[in-house]
Amino acid sequence: MKILLIGEYSNVHWTLAKALRIIGHRVDVLSHSNLWLDTSDNLCPNQSSIRWGILKNTFNLLKALPQLKGYDVVQLVNPYFLELKPELLQYVFQYLKKNNKKIFLGGFEYDFYWIYMCLNKNTLRYSDFYANGIFRDTIDNKMTIINWMHGFRG
């Protein structure tokens, strides 16, 4: 089976790719460059300096798009699967949907729906934001809520 894993969170797709290769599948991983992980055979569209940033990253992704078709399975790490603006991600998703058999959405990293569920005290007993019904009032939690519930990511 030909499998494409897009996005990375805590090395989950890299280790999944290794295991799937052992049992005989052809697996590619598309994610941003992460210097501390040994992911040298990834397709990495976001390997540019901050100086050239968005323009070079977008060009590298466009260059990699023809390689992203013909897969039996494509798994996205979450709705924000590449470090691009949501408007651009929509076009990448449509391309993937048109040129591959099946697409699956994982929930391995923050996204709007996960934050929404964590903020609802009745859904989970413990979450990133609540423990025993008490809100964990930290700067990180506040910034995450602002970014995902009220910012462009949401």
BAGU-239155 format. One line per 2 residues: for each residue x, y, z of N, C-alpha, C, O. Coordinates in steps of 0.2 Angstrom, whole numbers, plus 2048, in hexadecimal, padded with zeros to 3 digits. Layout:
N
X:Y:Z:X:Y:Z:X:Y:Z:X:Y:Z ~ ... $
//
This chain:
154
804:7FA:800:800:800:800:804:806:800:80A:806:803 ~ 802:80B:7FC:806:812:7FC:803:817:801:7FD:818:800 $
807:819:806:804:81D:80B:808:824:80C:80E:824:80B ~ 804:829:80C:807:830:80E:805:832:814:7FF:833:816 $
809:834:819:808:837:81F:80A:83E:81F:810:840:81E ~ 805:843:820:807:84A:820:806:84D:827:801:84D:82A $
80B:851:828:80C:855:82F:80F:850:834:810:84A:833 ~ 812:853:839:815:850:83E:814:853:845:813:859:846 $
813:84E:84A:812:850:851:815:84B:855:813:845:855 ~ 81A:84E:858:81E:849:85D:820:843:85A:820:83E:85D $
822:843:854:825:83E:850:821:838:84F:823:832:84D ~ 81A:839:84F:815:834:84E:815:831:847:815:82B:846 $
815:835:842:815:833:83B:81C:830:839:81C:82B:835 ~ 821:832:83C:828:82F:83A:828:828:83D:82A:824:839 $
826:827:843:826:820:846:821:81C:843:823:816:842 ~ 81B:81E:841:816:81A:83D:819:818:836:818:813:834 $
81C:81D:833:81F:81B:82C:824:816:82D:824:811:829 ~ 829:816:832:82E:811:833:82A:80A:834:82C:805:831 $
825:80A:838:822:803:839:81E:801:833:81E:7FB:832 ~ 81B:805:82F:817:803:829:81C:801:824:81B:7FC:820 $
822:804:824:827:801:81F:82A:7FA:820:82B:7F6:81C ~ 82A:7F9:827:82C:7F2:829:828:7ED:827:82A:7E7:825 $
821:7EE:827:81C:7E9:824:81B:7EA:81D:816:7E6:81A ~ 81F:7EE:819:81F:7ED:812:81B:7F3:80E:81A:7F2:808 $
819:7F8:812:815:7FD:80E:81A:803:80C:81F:803:80F ~ 818:806:807:81C:80C:804:819:812:808:813:814:807 $
81D:815:80C:81B:81B:810:81F:821:80F:825:821:80F ~ 81C:827:80E:820:82D:80D:81D:832:813:817:831:814 $
821:836:815:81F:83B:81B:820:842:818:826:843:816 ~ 81B:846:818:81C:84D:816:81B:851:81C:815:851:81F $
820:855:81E:820:859:824:825:85E:824:829:85E:820 ~ 824:863:828:829:868:829:830:865:82C:82F:860:82F $
835:869:82A:83B:866:82D:83C:867:834:83A:86C:837 ~ 83E:862:837:83F:862:83F:846:860:840:848:85A:840 $
84A:864:842:851:863:842:853:85E:848:859:85B:847 ~ 84F:85D:84D:852:858:852:84F:851:851:851:84D:854 $
84B:850:84C:849:849:84A:84D:847:844:84F:84A:840 ~ 84E:840:844:851:83D:83F:84C:83B:839:84A:835:839 $
84A:840:835:845:83F:830:848:841:82A:845:845:826 ~ 84E:83E:828:851:841:822:84E:83F:81B:84F:842:816 $
849:83A:81B:846:838:815:83F:83A:814:83B:838:810 ~ 83D:83F:818:837:843:818:837:847:812:83C:849:80F $
831:848:80F:830:84E:80A:82F:854:80E:82A:855:812 ~ 833:859:80E:833:85F:812:832:865:80E:837:868:80C $
82C:867:80E:82B:86E:80A:82D:874:80E:82E:879:80A ~ 82E:874:814:82F:87A:818:836:87A:81B:837:87A:821 $
83B:87A:816:842:87A:819:846:880:817:84B:880:814 ~ 843:886:818:846:88C:817:847:890:81D:844:88F:822 $
84B:895:81C:84C:89A:822:846:89E:823:842:89F:81E ~ 846:8A1:828:841:8A6:82A:841:8AC:825:83C:8AF:824 $
847:8AE:823:847:8B3:81E:843:8B3:818:840:8B8:816 ~ 843:8AD:815:83F:8AC:80F:838:8A9:810:834:8A9:80C $
838:8A6:816:832:8A3:819:82C:8A1:814:82D:89C:811 ~ 826:8A4:814:820:8A1:811:821:8A0:80A:81F:89B:807 $
825:8A5:806:825:8A5:7FF:829:89E:7FD:827:89B:7F9 ~ 82F:89D:800:833:897:7FE:82F:891:801:830:88C:7FD $
82C:891:806:829:88B:809:823:889:804:822:883:802 ~ 81F:88E:802:81A:88D:7FD:81C:88A:7F7:819:886:7F4 $
822:88D:7F4:825:88B:7EE:827:883:7EF:826:87F:7EA ~ 82A:882:7F4:82D:87B:7F5:827:876:7F6:827:870:7F3 $
821:878:7F9:81B:874:7F9:818:873:7F2:816:86D:7F0 ~ 818:878:7EE:815:878:7E7:81A:873:7E3:817:86F:7DF $
820:873:7E4:825:86F:7E1:824:867:7E3:825:863:7DF ~ 822:866:7E9:821:85F:7EC:81A:85D:7EA:819:857:7EA $
815:861:7E8:80E:85F:7E7:80D:859:7E2:809:854:7E3 ~ 811:859:7DC:810:853:7D8:812:84C:7DB:810:847:7D9 $
816:84C:7E0:818:846:7E4:813:844:7E8:813:83E:7EB ~ 80D:848:7E9:808:846:7EF:802:843:7EC:7FD:844:7EE $
803:840:7E6:7FD:83D:7E3:7FE:835:7E2:803:833:7E1 ~ 7F8:832:7E2:7F9:82B:7E0:7F9:826:7E6:7FB:821:7E6 $
7F8:829:7EC:7F8:825:7F2:7F2:822:7F4:7EC:824:7F2 ~ 7F2:81C:7F7:7EC:818:7F9:7E9:81B:7FF:7E3:81C:800 $
7EE:81E:804:7EC:821:80A:7F0:827:80B:7F6:827:80B ~ 7ED:82C:80D:7F0:832:810:7ED:834:817:7E7:834:818 $
7F2:835:81B:7F0:837:822:7F2:83D:824:7F8:83F:823 ~ 7EE:842:826:7F0:849:828:7F0:849:830:7EC:846:833 $
7F5:84C:832:7F6:84C:83A:7F1:850:83D:7EF:84E:843 ~ 7EE:855:83A:7E8:859:83D:7E6:85D:837:7E9:85E:832 $
7E0:861:839:7DE:866:833:7E3:86B:831:7E3:86D:82C ~ 7E8:86D:836:7ED:871:834:7F4:86D:833:7F9:86E:836 $
7F4:869:82D:7F9:864:82C:7FF:866:829:804:863:82A ~ 800:86C:827:806:86F:824:806:877:827:801:87A:828 $
80C:879:828:80D:880:82B:80C:885:825:811:888:823 ~ 806:885:823:804:88A:81E:7FD:88E:820:7FA:88C:825 $
7FC:893:81D:7F6:897:81F:7F0:892:81D:7F0:88E:818 ~ 7EA:892:821:7E5:88E:81F:7E2:88F:818:7DF:88A:815 $
7E2:895:815:7E0:896:80E:7E4:892:809:7E1:88F:805 ~ 7EA:891:80B:7EF:88D:806:7ED:885:808:7ED:881:803 $
7EC:884:80E:7EB:87D:810:7E5:87A:80C:7E5:874:80B ~ 7E0:87E:80B:7DA:87C:808:7DB:879:801:7D9:874:7FF $
7E0:87D:7FD:7E2:87A:7F7:7E6:874:7F7:7E5:870:7F2 ~ 7EA:873:7FC:7EE:86D:7FC:7EA:867:7FE:7EA:862:7FB $
7E5:868:802:7E0:863:804:7DC:861:7FE:7DB:85B:7FD ~ 7DA:866:7FA:7D6:864:7F4:7DA:860:7EF:7D7:85C:7EC $
7E0:862:7EE:7E5:85E:7EA:7E6:857:7EC:7E5:853:7E8 ~ 7E7:856:7F3:7E8:850:7F6:7E1:84B:7F5:7E2:846:7F3 $
7DC:84E:7F6:7D5:84B:7F5:7D4:849:7EE:7D1:843:7ED ~ 7D6:84D:7E9:7D4:84B:7E2:7D9:846:7E0:7D7:842:7DB $
7DF:846:7E2:7E5:841:7DF:7E6:83B:7E3:7EB:838:7E2 ~ 7E3:83A:7E9:7E4:834:7ED:7DE:830:7EF:7D8:833:7EE $
7DE:82A:7F1:7D8:826:7F2:7D5:828:7F8:7CF:829:7F8 ~ 7D8:827:7FE:7D5:829:804:7D9:82E:808:7DF:82E:808 $
7D6:832:80C:7D9:837:811:7D6:836:818:7D0:836:818 ~ 7DA:835:81C:7D8:835:823:7DB:83A:827:7E1:83D:826 $
7D7:83D:82C:7D9:842:830:7DB:840:837:7D6:83D:83B ~ 7E1:841:83A:7E3:83F:840:7E1:845:845:7E0:84A:843 $
7E2:843:84C:7E1:848:851:7E7:848:855:7E6:848:85B ~ 7ED:849:852:7F3:848:856:7F6:84F:859:7FB:84F:85D $
7F3:854:857:7F6:85B:859:7F0:860:85A:7EA:85E:858 ~ 7F1:865:85D:7EC:86A:85E:7E8:86C:857:7EB:86D:852 $
7E2:86C:858:7DE:86F:853:7D7:872:856:7D6:872:85C ~ 7D3:876:852:7CE:879:855:7C9:875:859:7C7:876:85E $
7C8:86F:856:7C3:86A:859:7C6:867:85F:7C2:866:864 ~ 7CC:866:860:7CF:863:866:7CF:868:86B:7CD:867:871 $
7D0:86F:86A:7D0:874:86F:7C9:875:871:7C8:876:877 ~ 7C4:875:86D:7BD:876:86E:7BB:870:873:7B7:872:878 $
7BD:86A:872:7BB:865:876:7BE:865:87D:7BB:864:882 ~ 7C5:867:87D:7C8:868:883:7C5:86D:888:7C5:86D:88E $
7C2:872:885:7C0:878:888:7B9:876:88B:7B6:87A:890 ~ 7B5:871:888:7AF:86F:88B:7B0:86B:891:7B2:865:890 $
7AF:86D:897:7B0:869:89D:7AD:862:89D:7AF:85E:8A1 ~ 7A7:862:89A:7A3:85B:89A:7A6:856:895:7A4:850:896 $
7AA:858:891:7AC:853:88C:7B2:84E:88F:7B1:848:88E ~ 7B7:851:891:7BD:84D:894:7BD:84E:89B:7BD:854:89D $
7BF:849:89F:7C0:84A:8A6:7C7:84E:8A7:7C7:853:8AB ~ 7CC:84D:8A3:7D2:850:8A3:7D4:852:89C:7D3:84F:897 $
7D7:858:89B:7D9:85A:895:7DF:85F:896:7E1:860:89B ~ 7E1:862:890:7E7:867:890:7E5:86D:895:7E9:870:897 $
7DE:86E:895:7DC:875:898:7D9:874:89F:7D9:878:8A3 ~ 7D6:86E:8A0:7D3:86D:8A6:7D5:866:8AA:7D6:861:8A7 $
7D6:867:8B0:7D7:861:8B5:7D2:861:8BA:7D2:866:8BE ~ 7CE:85C:8BB:7C9:85C:8C0:7C4:862:8C0:7C2:864:8C5 $
7C3:864:8BA:7BE:86A:8B9:7C1:871:8BB:7BD:876:8BA ~ 7C7:871:8BC:7CB:877:8BD:7CF:879:8B7:7D3:875:8B5 $
7CE:87F:8B5:7D2:882:8AF:7D9:883:8B1:7DB:886:8B6 ~ 7DE:880:8AD:7E5:881:8AE:7E7:888:8AB:7E8:888:8A5 $
7E7:88D:8AF:7E8:894:8AC:7F0:895:8AB:7F3:898:8AF ~ 7F2:893:8A5:7F9:894:8A4:7F9:898:89D:7F4:899:89A $
7FF:89C:89C:800:8A0:896:7FF:89C:890:7FC:89E:88B ~ 802:896:890:802:891:88A:7FB:88F:888:7F9:890:883 $
7F7:88E:88E:7F0:88C:88C:7EC:892:889:7E8:891:885 ~ 7ED:898:88C:7EA:89E:88A:7EC:89F:882:7E7:8A1:87E $
7F2:89F:881:7F4:8A0:87A:7F2:89B:875:7F0:89D:870 ~ 7F1:895:877:7EE:88F:873:7E7:891:872:7E5:890:86C $
7E3:893:877:7DC:894:876:7DC:89A:871:7D7:89A:86D ~ 7E0:89F:872:7DF:8A5:86E:7E1:8A3:866:7DD:8A5:862 $
7E6:8A0:865:7E8:89E:85E:7E3:899:85B:7E1:89B:855 ~ 7E0:894:85F:7DC:890:85B:7D5:891:85B:7D1:88F:857 $
7D2:895:860:7CB:897:861:7CA:89D:85E:7C4:89E:85C ~ 7CE:8A2:85E:7CD:8A9:85C:7D2:8AB:856:7D0:8B0:853 $
7D7:8A7:855:7DC:8AA:850:7DB:8A6:849:7D6:8A3:848 ~ 7E0:8A8:845:7DF:8A5:83E:7DF:89E:83D:7DC:89B:839 $
7E2:89A:842:7E2:893:842:7DB:890:843:7DA:88B:83F ~ 7D8:893:847:7D1:890:848:7CC:891:842:7C7:88F:842 $
//
